[in-house]
Amino acid sequence: MFFNRLFILLLLVGFNSSAQQNCPILPEPLKTDRSEGSFMLSSSTQLIGDKSAKANITLFEQEIKKRTGILINSVSPSGNKIYLINEASMPKNGAYQINMVANRIQIKAGNQEGILNGLISLLQLATFSGKNKNSIVIPCWTISDAPLFEWRGLMLDEARHFFGITKVKQILDWMLFYKLNRFHWHLTDVQGWRITIDSYPNLSKIGGVGDLTNPFGPAKYYTKQQIAEVVAYAKERNITVIPEIDMPGHATAANKAYPAFNGGGSKEHPNFTFNPGLEETYSYLTKIIAETVDLFPSKMIHLGGDEVSFGAKAWETNPDVKQLMAKHNLDNILMVENYFFKRMADSVKKLNAKVLAWDEAAEANLDPKNTILFWWRHDKPLQLEKALNKSYSVVLCPRLPLYFDFVQDSTHVLGRKWGSKFNPILAVYQFPGKNELYSNTLIKGIQANVWSETIYDEKRLDFMLFPRIAALSSASWTPVEKKNDAVFLATLKLHLNLYQKEKLNYFDPFNPSLTKEN
Ligand code: ACM
């Protein structure tokens, strides 16, 4: 049924004839006009910008080489030119303008972030244009563009399964291609602790052992040097990296390494929590946070805070917790959870860093000015309202449609579903739609979360990510008035061709029965 719908939409736009006339850029720019002529990009094309544009020029040259094979690093005065122009009067929110004529392209923006967005649009135009032997003939466009949201995020869970630095860099490359700018790195959970902490080396050495598929596999984790490498690589691509150290639940791997801070769990979720009743737990976690914050110039740390109830019942019989409750007049374990979270958030604030947390933390009376909450429980819209009413900034990442571990086709069985509901590409594309709640200015943006319980290798990661990452880019960038399902699908066809060329294991929503779920 889904196939038929997509197919009919494609017929409506007549993709064979019209795709070439549509602008191939995703996310769709705010305003595009096809203009006369074409620009021939070749090795003698010259990029011209001031000193501040140097890093972007180098990056653009690298990306053009990678996607098209053309090496442009010309200083030839006779070649055609791409001018990168800082225009102080333009907004500094990532907006940009492109003007193209046959021998000249101008990209204008209020800062280098906007210039890079313009260069990425040009990169896509080049990628989807016909290549002659040593040049690409790019049809001329006039483009005026700006992002819908400032936060355009992707979260990757490397605790359940670990993918490693090469794969992470590849994902960052694709995030750049789609103008996504926040990489949320879920580094700790039940199945693994993936970040080196010098004060507590066993966190990675013991906590990093195994994964969900093989609990006894070798320890897998990032060294501090590797983390610095990822952060620098992301920064070149205008992507901010945010680490997540999940607490007080999802702490099983840490508890394996340092049982002294174990707060217990349940039969289904043993050793799930840190012990909020021990003073030592707070200094232990504060040291971990301080080392983590030092590695990430974003000065943002995600403290998790989700699903504590999976293990917190054990606190009711824990003498340390009972003492804490008596001392601070905490009547129940939910109050203990909020006490814990508030203390850890205060520690983060003292480190001059921002606290990020899942939507459960809306209960914890944190400082709204120093907190961003992530609304993930799509079945609890009141939790979103509560967060907004308490003046928290919010990133929208509801399971439906933004959890990419959910399947994308009715025939798929390996990933998650919500009852019979799942996350097909158009559901991602159409988000956030015309929802009044989502247009609150406290909403910073949106994010897709790639949980990896059912994503056990790189191939399957690609299958779950592509092509939904393209739909995510439109969801985060393009306002509802500018979206069009049929035109998007026609453009998506071109992007699928690119995935094919790049040998990605993508899902083809137009031919679901031809792509094997794996
Ligand atoms: C979550 O999915 N537990 C945030």
Boltz pocket constraint, residues with backbone or C-beta under 6 A from the ligand:
constraints:
  - pocket:
      binder: B
      contacts: [[A, 306], [A, 307], [A, 358], [A, 376]]
      max_distance: 6.0
